[in-house]
Amino acid sequence: MRMLCVYQGIFGERIAENLRYRGPKKWEISVLEITNTLPLIVDNPEEFLPADFPSVDLVLHLTENSQAAQLLPGIVRLSGAKAVIAPIDNKAWIPVGLRYQLNSEMSILGAAIVFPEPFCALTEDLIDSQQVLQPEGEGKDILKEFASDFGRPALRVIMNTDETIDEVIIERGAACGSSHYAAERLSGTLAQDSVPKGGLICLHYPCLASMKPTRPKDGVENLMHLSGVIFNEELEKALLKADKQKNA
């Protein structure tokens, strides 16, 4: 798979580095840094993009303002991409109205787009649930290929006989690298203490999701908090399976 990571700063740069380090060797990953000095309204995206553009299958949108998000249709036209992942790690970067607009434009271009909120919430099921306007087929398959390796963490825990964690194995990790970071630091932790410790370690990575209050109704304070909750939920599942294997 050929992938283009479009970024503006450390938020995207770190993700691109992690994908290169931990992603499948067959992936071809290129990067494009976008300027922070864009007009409020971008009428002609190609005007702000390089003439020599790589041909790719997937665009990973990792910019940090709504002006840059308006470049996506031009990026898809120039690259021929069939799929786009535009994570919502800060709602101000891709507001709801802009998401609807991008959904419509990608449909016209024949590209599938998904908006995981936050990035570590990405799963194959999420891709299915958000595919309303996008065509079935190649684009959706590309999104699922990425989500099989990166997105919502999938963990496996090996326990010691003294109820401490011997190892947390990452079967699928967050694209930013926080899952591996937390896993390395949970070794030797008592199982009963590992939650919420694991999620807190992810936040101290540090997590790049927004701390702006967004989800008060379900007890989650903000997108950063949600990313920690996601890791803890998956760790709890893995601990239950590890207990069953140990006691079998």
C-alpha positions in Angstrom: 0.0 0.0 0.0 1.2 3.5 -0.9 0.4 6.1 1.8 0.8 9.8 2.1 1.0 11.4 5.5 0.0 15.0 5.3 1.1 16.9 8.5 1.9 20.3 10.0 3.9 19.6 13.2 4.8 17.1 15.9 1.2 15.7 15.9 1.6 14.1 12.4 5.3 13.8 12.3 5.4 11.4 15.2 2.6 9.3 13.7 4.4 9.0 10.4 7.6 7.9 12.1 5.8 5.3 14.1 4.1 3.9 11.0 7.4 3.6 9.2 8.9 1.9 12.2 6.1 -0.5 13.1 4.0 -0.8 9.9 4.3 -3.6 7.4 7.5 -3.5 5.4 5.5 -3.5 2.1 4.0 -0.1 2.9 5.4 2.8 1.0 5.0 5.9 3.2 5.7 9.4 1.9 5.1 12.7 3.8 3.9 16.1 2.9 4.3 19.0 5.3 1.7 21.7 4.9 2.3 25.4 5.7 0.5 27.0 8.6 -0.2 30.2 6.6 -3.3 29.3 4.6 -6.3 31.5 4.0 -9.4 31.1 6.1 -11.3 29.8 3.0 -9.4 27.6 0.5 -11.2 27.8 -2.8 -8.5 26.2 -5.0 -6.6 23.6 -3.0 -4.2 22.8 -5.8 -2.9 26.4 -5.6 -1.3 25.5 -2.2 0.0 22.0 -3.2 3.2 21.0 -5.0 3.0 20.3 -8.7 5.0 17.1 -8.4 2.7 14.9 -6.4 3.1 11.2 -5.5 0.5 8.6 -6.6 -0.9 6.9 -3.5 -3.7 4.6 -2.3 -4.3 6.2 1.1 -4.0 9.7 2.4 -3.5 10.1 6.2 -4.6 13.6 7.1 -2.7 14.8 10.2 -2.8 18.6 10.0 -3.7 20.9 12.8 -6.2 23.5 11.5 -9.4 23.6 9.5 -7.8 25.5 6.6 -5.4 22.6 6.0 -8.3 20.1 6.0 -9.8 22.0 3.1 -6.9 20.9 1.0 -8.0 17.3 1.1 -10.1 17.3 -2.2 -7.1 18.7 -4.0 -4.7 16.2 -2.4 -7.0 13.3 -3.5 -7.3 14.7 -7.1 -3.6 15.0 -7.5 -2.6 11.7 -5.8 -5.4 9.5 -7.2 -6.0 8.2 -3.6 -9.0 6.0 -3.1 -9.1 6.3 0.7 -8.6 9.0 3.3 -8.3 8.8 7.1 -8.9 12.1 8.8 -8.7 11.6 12.6 -10.6 13.9 14.9 -8.1 14.4 17.7 -9.2 18.0 18.0 -12.7 18.9 16.8 -11.6 22.4 15.9 -9.3 21.0 13.2 -12.2 19.3 11.3 -15.5 20.8 12.5 -18.7 18.8 11.9 -19.8 21.0 9.0 -16.5 20.5 7.2 -16.8 16.8 7.7 -20.1 16.8 5.9 -18.5 18.8 3.1 -15.5 16.5 2.8 -17.8 13.4 2.9 -19.7 14.8 -0.1 -16.6 15.9 -2.1 -14.9 12.5 -1.5 -18.0 10.7 -2.7 -17.8 12.7 -6.0 -14.1 11.9 -6.3 -14.8 8.2 -5.7 -12.7 8.1 -2.5 -13.8 6.6 0.9 -13.2 8.7 4.0 -13.4 7.9 7.7 -13.2 10.2 10.7 -12.1 8.2 13.8 -12.6 10.2 17.0 -9.9 10.0 18.4 -7.5 8.3 16.0 -7.1 5.3 18.4 -10.9 4.6 18.0 -10.4 3.4 14.4 -11.7 -0.1 13.7 -13.1 -2.1 10.7 -16.6 -1.7 12.2 -16.2 2.1 12.4 -15.3 2.1 8.8 -18.5 0.2 7.9 -20.6 2.5 10.1 -19.2 5.7 8.5 -19.4 4.6 4.9 -22.7 6.4 4.0 -21.8 8.4 0.9 -18.7 6.6 -0.1 -18.6 3.8 -2.7 -18.0 0.2 -1.7 -14.9 -1.5 -3.0 -11.3 -0.5 -3.3 -11.3 2.5 -1.0 -13.1 0.7 1.8 -10.7 -2.2 1.5 -7.7 0.1 1.8 -9.1 1.7 4.9 -9.6 -1.8 6.5 -6.1 -2.8 5.5 -4.8 0.1 7.5 -7.2 -0.5 10.4 -6.0 -4.2 10.7 -2.6 -2.9 11.8 -3.3 0.5 13.5 -6.2 1.9 15.4 -8.1 0.8 18.5 -5.6 -1.3 20.5 -5.8 -5.1 20.4 -3.8 -6.6 23.3 -2.7 -9.9 24.6 -1.4 -10.3 28.2 1.0 -13.0 29.5 0.7 -13.3 33.3 3.2 -14.4 35.9 2.1 -16.8 38.7 2.3 -14.0 41.3 -0.5 -12.1 39.4 1.9 -9.6 37.9 2.0 -8.9 34.2 4.9 -10.6 32.4 4.3 -9.0 29.0 1.6 -7.0 27.1 1.8 -8.0 23.4 0.4 -5.4 20.9 -1.5 -7.1 18.2 -2.8 -3.8 16.9 -1.6 -0.5 18.3 -2.5 3.2 18.2 -1.0 4.9 15.2 0.9 7.4 17.5 2.8 4.6 19.3 1.2 5.1 22.7 0.0 1.5 22.9 3.6 0.1 22.6 4.8 2.8 25.0 2.3 1.7 27.7 2.8 -2.0 27.1 6.6 -1.7 27.8 5.9 0.0 31.1 3.2 -2.4 32.4 5.6 -5.4 32.8 5.8 -6.3 36.5 2.6 -4.5 37.4 0.1 -6.3 39.5 -2.9 -7.1 37.3 -5.3 -5.4 39.7 -3.3 -2.2 39.4 -2.8 -2.2 35.7 -6.1 -0.4 35.0 -6.3 2.6 35.0 -2.5 2.8 35.1 -2.2 1.7 31.4 -4.5 4.4 30.2 -2.7 7.0 32.3 0.7 6.0 30.8 -0.8 6.5 27.3 -1.8 10.0 28.2 1.7 10.7 29.5 3.2 9.5 26.2 2.0 12.3 25.7 -1.3 11.8 24.0 -1.9 14.3 21.3 -5.7 14.4 21.5 -7.5 17.5 22.7 -8.2 18.3 26.4 -11.1 20.6 25.5 -14.3 19.3 27.2 -16.4 17.5 24.5 -18.3 14.5 25.9 -19.8 15.3 29.4 -22.8 13.0 28.9 -21.0 9.7 29.0 -18.6 10.5 31.7 -15.7 11.1 29.3 -14.2 14.6 29.9 -12.4 15.1 26.6 -10.8 13.3 23.7 -7.6 12.8 25.6 -9.5 11.1 28.4 -11.3 9.0 25.9 -8.0 7.7 24.4 -7.0 6.5 27.9 -10.4 4.9 28.4 -10.0 3.0 25.1 -6.7 1.5 26.1 -8.0 0.5 29.5 -11.1 -1.2 28.0 -8.9 -3.3 25.8 -6.5 -4.0 28.6 -9.4 -5.3 30.8 -10.5 -7.6 28.0 -6.9 -8.9 27.6 -6.6 -9.5 31.3 -9.8 -11.6 31.4 -8.5 -13.8 28.6 -5.1 -14.1 30.2 -6.7 -15.3 33.5 -8.7 -18.0 31.6 -5.6 -19.2 29.9 -3.6 -19.3 33.1 -6.3 -21.2 35.0 -7.1 -23.6 32.2 
